[in-house]
Amino acid sequence: MKHARLVVPVVVVCLAAATAAAGVARETASNQVGEYSFPGVVPGVYTVRAAVSGFKTFVRSDARIGTQQFLTLDILLEIGAVEETITVSAEAPLIETSNASTGDVLDQKTLETLPSISRMAFLASNTVPTVTYTGNPHMNRMQDQTEASRISLGGGISVGNNYLLDGYPITDMQNRASISPNVEMVEDVKVQVHTYDAEMGRTGGGMFNASARSGTNRFHGSGFMLMRPGALIGENFFLKIQGQQNPDQYWRNGGGGIGGPIVRNKTFFWFSAEAYRDGLTQNGNFHVPTAAERAGDFSGLVDSQGRPIVIYDPLSTDPATGARQPFPGNRIPQNRINPVGANLVKYLPLPNVNPNVDNGTSNYVAQNTPNNLGQQFGGKIDHHFNSSVAL
């Protein structure tokens, strides 16, 4: 005897895998032809349950839904009592067959476990085939919009992609991500290299489609701290031969996220914060007058070959020939030195490299350690009006 298949309208419930954590279940009924839908479902792992009188209850667990995914789950009910349940688990992941758009979804677990020195969610896409980061790896922090956006998708130009966060475009006029969310802020990131919908235009490269993380009925959070202490930095060879101290090139990057219920089963929040600090020393080479030159004594002034450079008295210029007479001994008399200039030169530092020789090359090495500060905050509030409407 062959099995007959009939279309039966049923009540379908979609809820998170951990109901107590997610809080709100969504319920709908199939139509006359057996179709049902749950639009606007946030990314995550869900359990789908279908029940109707005269048939066994169907349960499918571990149904993972990512950003901008349209999944189809066909439900087959067997005749029996409602109290009997058919649980489908440990099956192959659902395949998206209702949409031609393709892409790789980096879920929350992947983003959290992949090693990333900057913890920027978009930069984790270099694990996807044909995705290459082409920027400066030392300048891909949250405040480095240009370098953090130098990602080539499928051989396209590095700064030519489109960025979305919860469906809202965050691409600026220079094709950069105006916001670089960290791992604690996003639920997942969908990377679309070649095939994407017409609604995702405005780009010659690919798509980065991220979904912000949402709170649940349970308070939970995570944190991170990355740092490079100055004591662990190797000695700079060039500064050592110049007699300079090793700079304290420290950096620290810390933050985290926390979320939970505002009104249980109704309103939830998620908040994330990140702070970056560094003290990357900048070196500069300059030429400043020696102590003797400040007093008008240029007898030590030579060229690169060590030959003396003669300075001339401008007041001894012959009007007919233009010839001038050198200062005796290459020294300017004290009564010829302008007092204003003498006071101004006091504000210049003395040479710290070959202080008694002036051959025109740099004789002062300066170090500056500017404090590079960066902060980023993110938040999201979800409110469920009923089982079908959420904001």
C-alpha positions in Angstrom: 0.0 0.0 0.0 1.4 3.4 -1.0 1.4 6.3 1.4 -1.0 9.1 0.5 0.0 12.7 1.0 -2.6 15.4 1.8 -2.2 19.1 2.5 -3.4 19.8 6.1 -3.5 23.3 7.6 -1.4 23.1 10.8 -0.2 25.5 13.5 3.5 26.0 13.3 5.6 27.4 16.1 9.1 28.8 15.7 11.1 29.3 18.9 14.8 29.5 19.9 16.6 26.3 20.7 16.8 27.5 24.3 13.3 28.8 24.9 14.0 30.2 28.3 16.9 32.2 27.0 15.3 33.5 23.8 12.0 34.3 25.5 9.5 34.8 22.7 8.1 32.1 20.4 6.5 33.0 17.1 3.4 31.2 15.9 1.6 31.0 12.6 -0.7 28.8 10.7 -0.2 27.3 7.2 -2.6 28.2 4.4 -4.8 26.0 2.2 -1.8 24.9 0.2 0.4 24.1 3.2 2.6 27.2 3.0 3.8 29.0 6.1 6.4 31.7 6.8 8.2 33.5 9.6 9.4 36.8 8.1 12.0 39.0 9.9 13.5 36.2 12.1 16.7 37.3 13.7 19.8 35.1 13.1 20.2 32.1 15.5 19.4 28.5 16.1 15.7 27.6 16.2 13.3 24.7 16.9 10.3 24.4 14.6 7.2 22.6 15.9 4.0 21.7 14.0 0.9 20.2 15.5 -2.7 19.5 14.4 -5.4 17.2 15.8 -5.2 13.6 14.5 -1.5 13.8 13.7 1.7 13.3 15.6 3.5 16.5 16.6 6.5 17.3 14.4 9.6 18.9 15.9 12.8 20.0 14.0 15.6 21.2 16.2 18.9 22.8 15.3 17.5 24.9 12.4 20.1 27.5 12.0 19.1 30.8 10.3 21.7 33.3 9.3 21.6 36.9 8.0 19.5 37.3 4.8 18.8 33.6 4.5 15.5 32.2 3.1 15.2 28.6 4.3 12.5 26.1 3.3 11.5 23.4 5.7 9.0 20.9 4.4 7.0 19.2 7.2 5.6 15.7 6.9 3.1 14.7 9.5 2.2 11.1 10.4 -1.2 10.0 11.6 -1.3 9.6 15.4 -2.1 11.3 18.6 -1.0 14.9 19.2 0.8 13.7 22.4 3.1 11.6 20.2 6.1 13.5 18.8 8.4 13.0 15.9 11.7 14.8 16.6 14.0 15.4 13.8 17.6 16.2 14.8 21.2 15.7 13.8 20.2 16.1 10.2 22.2 18.0 7.5 21.8 21.8 7.7 19.0 23.3 5.8 19.9 24.4 2.3 18.7 27.7 0.9 16.7 26.7 -2.3 14.2 29.5 -2.6 16.7 32.3 -3.4 19.6 32.4 -5.9 21.7 34.7 -3.7 24.7 32.9 -2.2 27.1 33.7 0.5 29.1 32.5 3.5 27.7 33.2 6.9 30.2 33.7 9.7 28.2 32.9 12.8 28.8 34.1 16.3 30.9 31.0 17.3 33.1 31.4 14.3 33.6 35.1 15.0 34.5 34.5 18.6 36.9 31.7 18.1 38.8 32.9 15.0 42.1 34.6 15.9 41.8 38.3 15.1 44.1 40.9 16.5 41.7 43.7 15.9 38.5 41.8 16.6 36.7 43.6 13.8 33.9 41.4 12.5 34.3 42.4 8.8 38.0 41.4 8.8 37.2 37.8 9.8 36.0 37.4 6.3 39.5 36.6 5.1 38.6 32.9 5.9 36.1 32.9 3.0 37.6 31.8 -0.4 38.7 34.6 -2.7 38.5 37.2 0.1 41.8 39.0 0.7 42.8 41.8 3.1 45.0 44.2 1.3 45.5 47.0 3.9 48.1 47.7 6.6 47.7 45.0 9.3 48.9 47.5 11.9 46.2 50.1 11.0 43.0 48.0 11.0 41.5 49.2 14.2 38.0 50.4 14.7 39.1 54.0 14.1 41.0 53.2 10.9 38.1 53.3 8.4 40.3 53.3 5.3 42.7 50.5 6.2 40.0 48.4 7.8 38.0 48.6 4.6 40.7 47.4 2.3 39.2 44.0 1.6 39.1 42.5 -1.9 36.2 40.2 -2.6 36.5 37.9 -5.6 39.4 39.9 -7.2 37.5 43.2 -7.0 39.0 46.5 -5.9 39.9 46.6 -2.2 37.7 49.7 -1.4 34.7 48.9 -3.4 32.3 46.9 -1.3 29.0 47.5 0.3 28.3 47.2 4.1 25.0 46.7 5.9 24.2 46.5 9.6 20.7 45.2 10.4 19.7 46.0 6.8 20.8 49.6 7.1 23.6 50.8 4.8 26.8 51.9 6.6 28.9 52.5 3.5 30.2 56.0 3.2 30.9 58.1 0.1 34.4 56.5 -0.2 33.1 52.9 -0.2 34.4 52.4 3.4 32.5 51.0 6.4 31.6 54.0 8.4 31.2 51.7 11.4 33.5 48.8 12.1 31.5 46.7 14.6 33.5 44.4 16.9 32.7 40.7 17.5 30.8 41.4 20.7 28.3 43.6 18.8 27.2 41.3 15.9 25.3 38.0 15.8 26.8 37.0 12.4 28.1 38.4 9.1 27.1 37.2 5.7 29.8 37.6 3.0 28.5 37.7 -0.5 31.3 37.6 -3.1 29.6 37.2 -6.5 25.9 36.4 -6.4 23.6 38.8 -4.6 20.2 40.3 -5.1 19.6 43.4 -7.2 18.6 45.3 -4.0 22.3 45.0 -2.9 23.6 47.2 -5.7 25.9 50.2 -5.4 29.1 48.2 -5.4 31.6 46.8 -7.8 32.9 44.3 -5.2 30.9 42.3 -2.8 28.6 42.5 0.2 29.1 42.5 4.0 25.7 42.0 5.7 25.9 42.0 9.5 23.2 41.5 12.1 23.5 43.2 15.5 23.3 41.0 18.5 20.1 40.9 20.6 19.4 40.3 24.3 17.5 37.4 25.7 15.7 36.5 28.9 19.0 35.7 30.6 21.6 38.2 31.5 24.8 37.2 29.8 27.9 38.8 28.4 31.5 38.5 27.3 34.7 40.5 27.5 38.1 40.6 26.0 41.5 42.3 26.5 44.4 42.4 24.1 47.6 44.1 24.9 51.3 44.5 24.1 53.3 45.6 27.2 56.3 47.8 26.5 58.6 45.5 28.4 58.1 42.8 25.8 59.2 45.0 22.8 62.5 44.2 21.3 65.3 46.7 21.2 65.5 49.0 18.2 68.9 48.5 16.5 69.1 52.0 15.0 68.2 53.8 18.2 70.7 51.7 20.1 73.6 52.8 17.9 72.4 56.4 18.2 72.4 56.1 22.0 68.7 56.5 22.3 66.4 54.7 24.6 64.0 52.0 23.3 60.5 53.6 22.9 57.5 52.3 24.9 55.4 51.1 22.0 52.6 49.7 24.0 48.9 49.2 22.9 45.8 48.0 24.7 42.5 47.0 23.3 39.6 45.9 25.6 35.9 45.7 25.7 32.9 43.5 25.9 29.2 43.2 25.6 26.2 42.5 27.9 22.6 41.8 27.3 19.4 40.7 29.0 15.7 41.5 29.5 14.2 44.9 30.2 10.7 43.4 30.4 10.8 39.6 30.5 9.4 38.0 27.3 8.8 41.4 25.8 11.7 43.8 25.7 15.4 43.0 25.5 18.7 44.9 25.2 22.3 44.4 24.2 25.1 46.8 24.8 28.7 46.6 23.7 31.7 48.9 24.3 35.3 48.9 23.2 38.3 51.1 23.9 41.7 51.3 22.3 44.9 52.9 23.6 48.4 53.0 22.3 51.7 54.7 22.8 53.5 54.1 19.5 56.6 56.3 19.6 57.3 58.4 16.5 60.9 59.3 15.7 62.0 62.4 13.8 65.5 63.5 12.6 66.2 67.3 12.5 69.1 69.7 12.1 69.6 72.3 14.8 72.4 74.8 15.5 75.2 73.7 17.8 76.1 75.5 21.0 79.0 77.2 19.3 76.8 78.4 16.4 74.3 79.9 18.8 77.2 82.1 19.9 78.2 83.0 16.4 81.0 80.6 16.1 80.8 78.7 12.7 84.3 77.4 12.7 83.1 73.8 12.9 80.7 74.2 9.9 81.9 71.7 7.2 80.3 70.0 4.2 79.7 66.3 3.7 83.4 65.8 2.7 84.7 67.6 5.8 85.7 70.8 4.0 85.1 74.1 5.8 82.2 76.2 4.7 83.0 79.9 4.7 80.4 82.4 5.8 80.6 86.0 4.6 79.8 89.4 6.1 76.8 90.8 4.1 77.8 94.3 5.1 81.1 94.0 3.3 79.6 93.5 -0.1 81.3 95.5 -2.9 78.6 97.3 -4.9 80.6 97.1 -8.1 81.6 93.4 -8.0 79.3 91.9 -5.5 82.3 90.4 -3.7 82.1 89.9 0.1 84.6 89.4 2.8 84.5 86.4 5.1 84.1 86.7 8.8 87.5 86.3 10.5 87.8 82.7 11.7 84.2 82.1 10.5 83.0 83.8 13.7 80.3 86.5 13.8 81.1 89.3 16.2 78.8 89.4 19.3 77.8 93.0 18.5 76.5 91.8 15.1 74.1 89.1 16.5 70.5 90.3 16.7 69.2 90.0 20.3 65.7 88.8 19.0 67.3 85.9 17.1 69.5 85.1 20.0 66.5 84.7 22.3 64.5 82.7 19.7 67.3 80.2 19.2 67.2 79.4 23.0 63.9 77.6 22.4 65.6 75.1 20.0 67.0 71.9 21.5 70.7 71.3 21.5 72.1 68.5 19.2 72.1 65.0 20.7 74.0 63.3 17.9 77.6 64.5 17.2 76.9 67.8 19.1 80.3 69.4 18.2 80.2 68.7 14.5 78.0 70.4 11.9 78.2 68.9 8.4 74.7 69.7 7.4 73.2 66.3 8.3 70.6 65.6 11.0 72.1 66.1 14.5 69.0 65.8 16.6 66.8 62.7 17.0 63.4 63.5 18.6 60.9 61.1 20.0 57.2 61.7 20.5 54.6 59.4 22.0 51.2 60.7 21.1 48.2 59.0 22.9 46.1 57.4 20.3 42.6 57.0 21.8 39.6 55.2 20.3 36.2 54.4 21.7 33.2 52.7 20.3 29.8 52.0 21.8 26.9 50.0 20.4 23.4 49.1 21.6 20.2 47.4 20.4 16.8 47.2 21.9 14.2 44.6 20.7 10.5 44.8 21.7 7.9 42.1 20.9 4.4 43.5 20.7 3.0 40.0 20.1 4.0 36.7 18.5 3.9 38.2 15.0 5.1 41.8 15.4 8.4 42.9 16.8 10.5 46.0 16.5 
